[in-house]
């Protein structure tokens, strides 16, 4: 029986279990240390939550192929972007079900376009940033369940973070957010994502951040405006700022609500346009890791190929898809 992923604002029980589950994963020792991943700094125990942070960073640092100059890596700037994050969300969801002892738990999502439709001045005060949800902004974050308290070792702490040079280091600090900096003053709007959801094909040559197609518009390297600006997925990361702007962005729990929404939009596109993916296996070996039957990089457990995750309806569904897509199915 598939679980249902819901809007986090629609059910306080789902919200509370999401927060509790992440907190349990943040405290769960894996038996591994930062030395196992050659992370700079004194060796420290690695918790289950932080394994996901490390995984995301390593994927971003693994260029495909290693010699490419466009930044295409094992999780971004190429066709694998949506399948890779779908696998990551599935593994997190399974771990949350395990520590919550609740096989019916579905990973919630944040409908950021609904907030983006509001005036810019109101967006930092949207319900998602309330003290009962994700908390607001700060350095370190001082509100909500992920606030930092120096005197409380059980409060939410960032333990592994990326440096400006792209390496991992051991840290012990609070979460950082800085809304609407870096020239991005608003979240994406519903009109922006509905435009993207009409785009076909899924992806196209040269299979990178310049490509036409749905994947690249949703990822956010191509936009509806000129000159191009961070768009859709990318725009959300940049608007939130702080830890969400780094390769170690899963340090911020809102990462998972954001990517669950991105996955929801992809699912809507798949239902409307067909469960199709490009490139296929006739593509060059230079695209290894991005083709339909290539294994997705996953050091956390069993992996999958893009083909195997194109239809996830037997595992989970969403409570609601964008209305324009529902009407076209």
MARFI-342926 format. One record per residue (C-alpha): chain; x, y, z; residue in one letter; residue number from 1. Coordinates in Angstrom, 1 decimal, decimal comma, padded with zeros to 4 digits. Layout:
N
ATOM  unit    east   north      up  code  pos
ATOM     A       X       Y       Z     A  NUM
...
***
This chain:
329
ATOM  unit    east   north      up  code  pos
ATOM     A   000,0   000,0   000,0     X    1
ATOM     A   001,6   003,3  -001,0     X    2
ATOM     A   002,1   006,1   001,5     X    3
ATOM     A   000,8   009,6   000,8     X    4
ATOM     A   003,0   012,6   000,8     X    5
ATOM     A   001,2   015,6   002,1     X    6
ATOM     A   001,6   019,4   002,2     X    7
ATOM     A   003,3   019,9   005,5     X    8
ATOM     A   001,0   022,8   006,3     X    9
ATOM     A  -002,1   020,6   006,0     X   10
ATOM     A  -001,5   018,2   008,8     X   11
ATOM     A   000,2   019,0   012,1     X   12
ATOM     A   000,7   015,4   013,0     X   13
ATOM     A   002,7   014,9   009,8     X   14
ATOM     A   004,7   018,0   010,6     X   15
ATOM     A   005,5   016,8   014,2     X   16
ATOM     A   006,5   013,3   013,0     X   17
ATOM     A   008,7   014,8   010,3     X   18
ATOM     A   010,5   017,0   012,9     X   19
ATOM     A   010,8   014,1   015,4     X   20
ATOM     A   012,0   011,7   012,8     X   21
ATOM     A   014,8   014,0   011,6     X   22
ATOM     A   015,8   014,7   015,2     X   23
ATOM     A   016,1   010,9   015,8     X   24
ATOM     A   018,2   010,5   012,7     X   25
ATOM     A   020,4   013,4   013,8     X   26
ATOM     A   021,2   011,6   017,1     X   27
ATOM     A   021,6   008,1   015,7     X   28
ATOM     A   025,2   006,9   015,6     X   29
ATOM     A   026,2   005,0   012,5     X   30
ATOM     A   029,4   003,6   013,9     X   31
ATOM     A   031,4   005,5   011,3     X   32
ATOM     A   033,5   008,6   011,8     X   33
ATOM     A   034,5   011,6   009,7     X   34
ATOM     A   037,9   010,0   009,2     X   35
ATOM     A   036,2   007,3   007,1     X   36
ATOM     A   035,4   010,1   004,5     X   37
ATOM     A   038,7   012,0   004,9     X   38
ATOM     A   036,8   015,0   006,3     X   39
ATOM     A   039,1   017,7   007,6     X   40
ATOM     A   039,2   018,2   011,3     X   41
ATOM     A   039,4   015,9   014,4     X   42
ATOM     A   037,5   012,6   013,9     X   43
ATOM     A   033,9   012,8   015,0     X   44
ATOM     A   031,1   010,2   015,0     X   45
ATOM     A   028,8   010,4   012,0     X   46
ATOM     A   025,0   010,3   012,6     X   47
ATOM     A   022,6   008,9   010,1     X   48
ATOM     A   021,2   012,3   009,2     X   49
ATOM     A   024,7   013,6   008,4     X   50
ATOM     A   025,4   010,7   006,0     X   51
ATOM     A   022,8   012,2   003,7     X   52
ATOM     A   024,7   015,6   003,9     X   53
ATOM     A   028,0   013,9   003,0     X   54
ATOM     A   026,3   011,9   000,1     X   55
ATOM     A   024,9   015,0  -001,5     X   56
ATOM     A   028,2   016,8  -001,3     X   57
ATOM     A   030,2   013,9  -002,7     X   58
ATOM     A   027,7   013,6  -005,6     X   59
ATOM     A   028,1   017,3  -006,4     X   60
ATOM     A   031,9   016,9  -006,4     X   61
ATOM     A   031,8   013,9  -008,7     X   62
ATOM     A   031,9   015,3  -012,2     X   63
ATOM     A   030,5   013,2  -015,1     X   64
ATOM     A   032,8   012,7  -016,9     X   65
ATOM     A   035,6   013,9  -014,6     X   66
ATOM     A   037,0   016,1  -017,4     X   67
ATOM     A   033,8   018,0  -018,2     X   68
ATOM     A   033,9   021,8  -018,1     X   69
ATOM     A   030,2   022,4  -017,5     X   70
ATOM     A   029,9   021,2  -014,0     X   71
ATOM     A   027,6   018,2  -014,8     X   72
ATOM     A   027,9   015,9  -011,8     X   73
ATOM     A   026,4   012,7  -010,3     X   74
ATOM     A   023,3   014,6  -009,1     X   75
ATOM     A   023,0   018,0  -010,8     X   76
ATOM     A   023,3   019,9  -014,1     X   77
ATOM     A   022,3   016,8  -016,1     X   78
ATOM     A   019,4   014,4  -016,7     X   79
ATOM     A   020,0   012,5  -013,5     X   80
ATOM     A   019,0   015,4  -011,3     X   81
ATOM     A   015,4   014,3  -010,8     X   82
ATOM     A   015,9   010,5  -010,5     X   83
ATOM     A   018,9   011,0  -008,2     X   84
ATOM     A   017,0   013,2  -005,7     X   85
ATOM     A   014,0   010,8  -005,9     X   86
ATOM     A   016,3   008,0  -004,7     X   87
ATOM     A   017,7   010,2  -002,0     X   88
ATOM     A   014,1   011,1  -000,8     X   89
ATOM     A   013,1   007,4  -000,8     X   90
ATOM     A   016,0   006,4   001,3     X   91
ATOM     A   015,3   009,2   003,8     X   92
ATOM     A   011,6   008,3   003,9     X   93
ATOM     A   012,5   004,7   004,7     X   94
ATOM     A   014,8   005,8   007,5     X   95
ATOM     A   012,1   008,0   008,9     X   96
ATOM     A   009,6   005,2   008,8     X   97
ATOM     A   012,2   003,0   010,6     X   98
ATOM     A   013,0   005,4   013,5     X   99
ATOM     A   009,4   006,5   013,9     X  100
ATOM     A   008,3   002,8   013,7     X  101
ATOM     A   005,6   003,9   011,3     X  102
ATOM     A   005,5   002,3   007,8     X  103
ATOM     A   002,7   004,6   006,8     X  104
ATOM     A   004,7   007,8   007,2     X  105
ATOM     A   005,1   009,8   004,0     X  106
ATOM     A   007,7   012,6   003,5     X  107
ATOM     A   005,8   015,9   003,4     X  108
ATOM     A   006,5   018,7   000,9     X  109
ATOM     A   006,5   022,5   001,0     X  110
ATOM     A   004,5   024,2  -001,9     X  111
ATOM     A   007,0   027,1  -002,2     X  112
ATOM     A   005,2   028,6  -005,3     X  113
ATOM     A   002,1   029,3  -003,1     X  114
ATOM     A   004,4   031,5  -000,9     X  115
ATOM     A   006,0   032,9  -004,0     X  116
ATOM     A   002,6   034,2  -005,2     X  117
ATOM     A   002,5   036,5  -002,1     X  118
ATOM     A   004,2   040,0  -002,0     X  119
ATOM     A   007,9   039,8  -001,5     X  120
ATOM     A   007,7   041,4   001,9     X  121
ATOM     A   005,4   038,7   003,1     X  122
ATOM     A   007,4   035,7   002,0     X  123
ATOM     A   009,8   035,6   004,9     X  124
ATOM     A   006,8   035,5   007,3     X  125
ATOM     A   005,0   032,6   005,5     X  126
ATOM     A   003,7   029,9   007,8     X  127
ATOM     A   006,5   027,5   006,9     X  128
ATOM     A   008,9   029,8   008,7     X  129
ATOM     A   006,9   029,8   011,9     X  130
ATOM     A   008,3   028,5   015,3     X  131
ATOM     A   006,1   025,4   015,0     X  132
ATOM     A   007,5   024,5   011,6     X  133
ATOM     A   010,9   025,2   010,2     X  134
ATOM     A   011,8   028,4   012,2     X  135
ATOM     A   012,9   031,6   010,5     X  136
ATOM     A   016,3   032,9   009,5     X  137
ATOM     A   019,5   033,6   011,5     X  138
ATOM     A   023,1   032,9   012,0     X  139
ATOM     A   022,7   030,8   014,0     X  140
ATOM     A   019,0   030,0   013,7     X  141
ATOM     A   017,3   030,9   017,0     X  142
ATOM     A   013,6   029,9   016,4     X  143
ATOM     A   011,8   026,7   015,8     X  144
ATOM     A   012,7   023,0   016,4     X  145
ATOM     A   016,1   023,4   014,6     X  146
ATOM     A   017,3   026,3   016,7     X  147
ATOM     A   020,8   026,3   018,1     X  148
ATOM     A   021,4   026,5   021,8     X  149
ATOM     A   025,1   026,5   022,8     X  150
ATOM     A   024,4   025,1   026,2     X  151
ATOM     A   022,3   022,2   024,9     X  152
ATOM     A   024,3   019,5   023,1     X  153
ATOM     A   021,1   017,9   021,9     X  154
ATOM     A   020,0   021,0   020,0     X  155
ATOM     A   020,2   021,0   016,2     X  156
ATOM     A   023,9   021,3   015,1     X  157
ATOM     A   025,6   021,4   011,8     X  158
ATOM     A   028,5   018,9   012,1     X  159
ATOM     A   029,8   018,6   008,6     X  160
ATOM     A   029,9   021,5   006,1     X  161
ATOM     A   031,5   022,5   002,8     X  162
ATOM     A   034,2   025,1   002,6     X  163
ATOM     A   034,4   027,8  -000,1     X  164
ATOM     A   037,0   025,5  -001,9     X  165
ATOM     A   034,5   022,6  -002,0     X  166
ATOM     A   036,0   020,4   000,7     X  167
ATOM     A   034,3   019,0   003,7     X  168
ATOM     A   035,3   019,9   007,3     X  169
ATOM     A   034,1   019,1   010,8     X  170
ATOM     A   032,2   022,0   012,4     X  171
ATOM     A   030,0   022,4   015,5     X  172
ATOM     A   027,6   025,3   014,9     X  173
ATOM     A   024,0   026,2   014,4     X  174
ATOM     A   022,0   026,2   011,2     X  175
ATOM     A   022,3   029,3   009,0     X  176
ATOM     A   019,6   031,0   006,9     X  177
ATOM     A   019,5   034,4   005,2     X  178
ATOM     A   016,4   035,1   003,3     X  179
ATOM     A   016,2   037,1   000,0     X  180
ATOM     A   019,9   037,9  -000,2     X  181
ATOM     A   022,3   037,5  -003,2     X  182
ATOM     A   020,0   039,4  -005,5     X  183
ATOM     A   017,1   036,9  -005,3     X  184
ATOM     A   014,3   038,7  -003,5     X  185
ATOM     A   011,3   036,4  -004,2     X  186
ATOM     A   010,5   032,7  -004,4     X  187
ATOM     A   009,2   031,2  -007,7     X  188
ATOM     A   005,6   031,8  -008,6     X  189
ATOM     A   002,9   029,3  -009,7     X  190
ATOM     A   002,9   030,8  -013,2     X  191
ATOM     A   006,6   030,0  -013,5     X  192
ATOM     A   006,2   026,4  -012,6     X  193
ATOM     A   003,1   025,9  -014,8     X  194
ATOM     A   005,1   027,2  -017,7     X  195
ATOM     A   007,9   024,7  -017,0     X  196
ATOM     A   005,4   021,8  -016,6     X  197
ATOM     A   004,3   022,2  -020,2     X  198
ATOM     A   007,8   021,8  -021,6     X  199
ATOM     A   008,9   018,7  -023,5     X  200
ATOM     A   011,1   016,7  -024,0     X  201
ATOM     A   012,4   015,7  -020,6     X  202
ATOM     A   015,9   016,6  -021,5     X  203
ATOM     A   018,1   017,3  -024,6     X  204
ATOM     A   021,6   017,6  -025,9     X  205
ATOM     A   024,1   018,8  -024,7     X  206
ATOM     A   022,6   017,3  -021,5     X  207
ATOM     A   023,9   020,0  -019,2     X  208
ATOM     A   023,0   023,4  -017,6     X  209
ATOM     A   022,4   024,9  -021,1     X  210
ATOM     A   019,9   022,2  -022,3     X  211
ATOM     A   016,4   022,8  -023,4     X  212
ATOM     A   013,8   020,6  -021,9     X  213
ATOM     A   011,7   020,1  -018,7     X  214
ATOM     A   014,5   018,9  -016,4     X  215
ATOM     A   016,7   021,9  -016,9     X  216
ATOM     A   013,9   024,4  -016,5     X  217
ATOM     A   012,8   022,7  -013,2     X  218
ATOM     A   016,3   022,5  -012,0     X  219
ATOM     A   016,6   026,2  -012,7     X  220
ATOM     A   019,5   026,8  -014,9     X  221
ATOM     A   017,2   028,1  -017,7     X  222
ATOM     A   014,5   030,6  -016,8     X  223
ATOM     A   011,5   032,5  -018,2     X  224
ATOM     A   013,4   035,8  -018,0     X  225
ATOM     A   016,4   037,5  -019,7     X  226
ATOM     A   019,1   037,7  -018,7     X  227
ATOM     A   018,7   034,3  -017,0     X  228
ATOM     A   018,2   034,2  -013,2     X  229
ATOM     A   018,2   031,4  -010,7     X  230
ATOM     A   014,9   029,7  -011,4     X  231
ATOM     A   012,5   027,2  -009,7     X  232
ATOM     A   014,6   024,7  -007,8     X  233
ATOM     A   017,8   026,8  -007,8     X  234
ATOM     A   015,9   029,9  -006,9     X  235
ATOM     A   014,5   028,4  -003,7     X  236
ATOM     A   018,0   027,4  -002,6     X  237
ATOM     A   019,4   030,9  -003,3     X  238
ATOM     A   016,4   032,7  -001,7     X  239
ATOM     A   016,8   030,7   001,6     X  240
ATOM     A   020,6   031,2   001,5     X  241
ATOM     A   022,9   030,2   004,4     X  242
ATOM     A   023,4   026,5   004,5     X  243
ATOM     A   020,9   025,9   001,6     X  244
ATOM     A   023,4   027,7  -000,7     X  245
ATOM     A   026,1   025,1  -000,1     X  246
ATOM     A   026,9   021,7  -001,5     X  247
ATOM     A   026,0   020,5   002,0     X  248
ATOM     A   022,5   022,0   001,7     X  249
ATOM     A   020,8   018,9   003,3     X  250
ATOM     A   022,1   020,3   006,6     X  251
ATOM     A   018,9   022,4   006,5     X  252
ATOM     A   015,8   020,2   007,1     X  253
ATOM     A   013,8   022,4   004,7     X  254
ATOM     A   016,0   020,8   001,9     X  255
ATOM     A   013,8   017,7   002,1     X  256
ATOM     A   010,5   019,6   002,0     X  257
ATOM     A   011,8   021,6  -001,0     X  258
ATOM     A   012,9   018,5  -002,9     X  259
ATOM     A   009,8   016,6  -002,1     X  260
ATOM     A   007,9   019,4  -003,8     X  261
ATOM     A   010,3   019,3  -006,8     X  262
ATOM     A   009,6   015,5  -007,0     X  263
ATOM     A   005,9   016,2  -006,8     X  264
ATOM     A   006,2   018,5  -009,8     X  265
ATOM     A   008,1   015,9  -011,7     X  266
ATOM     A   005,5   013,3  -010,8     X  267
ATOM     A   002,8   015,7  -012,2     X  268
ATOM     A   004,8   016,1  -015,4     X  269
ATOM     A   005,3   012,3  -015,7     X  270
ATOM     A   001,6   011,7  -015,4     X  271
ATOM     A   000,7   014,3  -017,9     X  272
ATOM     A   003,5   013,8  -020,5     X  273
ATOM     A   004,3   010,1  -020,1     X  274
ATOM     A   006,8   008,2  -018,0     X  275
ATOM     A   009,7   009,0  -020,4     X  276
ATOM     A   013,4   009,8  -019,8     X  277
ATOM     A   016,3   010,8  -021,9     X  278
ATOM     A   019,1   010,0  -022,7     X  279
ATOM     A   018,8   006,3  -023,4     X  280
ATOM     A   021,6   003,8  -023,5     X  281
ATOM     A   022,6   004,7  -027,0     X  282
ATOM     A   024,1   007,9  -025,6     X  283
ATOM     A   027,9   008,3  -025,4     X  284
ATOM     A   029,9   006,9  -022,5     X  285
ATOM     A   030,6   010,5  -021,6     X  286
ATOM     A   027,1   010,6  -020,2     X  287
ATOM     A   027,6   007,5  -018,0     X  288
ATOM     A   025,7   008,0  -014,8     X  289
ATOM     A   022,9   010,0  -016,6     X  290
ATOM     A   021,5   007,4  -019,0     X  291
ATOM     A   018,3   005,5  -018,4     X  292
ATOM     A   019,8   002,3  -017,2     X  293
ATOM     A   022,9   003,7  -015,3     X  294
ATOM     A   023,0   003,1  -011,6     X  295
ATOM     A   022,5   006,2  -009,5     X  296
ATOM     A   025,3   007,0  -007,1     X  297
ATOM     A   024,2   005,8  -003,6     X  298
ATOM     A   026,6   005,0  -000,7     X  299
ATOM     A   023,7   004,7   001,7     X  300
ATOM     A   022,1   001,5   000,5     X  301
ATOM     A   020,6  -000,2  -002,5     X  302
ATOM     A   020,5   002,2  -005,5     X  303
ATOM     A   018,3   002,2  -008,6     X  304
ATOM     A   018,4   003,4  -012,2     X  305
ATOM     A   016,3   006,2  -013,7     X  306
ATOM     A   014,1   003,6  -015,4     X  307
ATOM     A   013,3   001,9  -012,1     X  308
ATOM     A   012,1   005,1  -010,4     X  309
ATOM     A   010,0   006,6  -013,3     X  310
ATOM     A   006,9   005,1  -011,7     X  311
ATOM     A   006,9   005,2  -007,9     X  312
ATOM     A   003,1   005,1  -007,4     X  313
ATOM     A   003,3   001,6  -005,8     X  314
ATOM     A   005,5   003,2  -003,1     X  315
ATOM     A   004,1   006,7  -002,6     X  316
ATOM     A   001,7   009,2  -004,0     X  317
ATOM     A   001,0   012,9  -003,5     X  318
ATOM     A  -002,1   014,3  -002,0     X  319
ATOM     A  -002,3   016,9  -004,8     X  320
ATOM     A  -000,7   017,6  -008,1     X  321
ATOM     A  -000,7   021,0  -009,9     X  322
ATOM     A  -004,2   021,6  -011,2     X  323
ATOM     A  -003,2   022,2  -014,8     X  324
ATOM     A  -001,6   018,7  -014,9     X  325
ATOM     A  -004,5   016,9  -013,2     X  326
ATOM     A  -006,8   018,4  -015,8     X  327
ATOM     A  -004,7   017,1  -018,6     X  328
ATOM     A  -004,3   013,5  -017,4     X  329
***
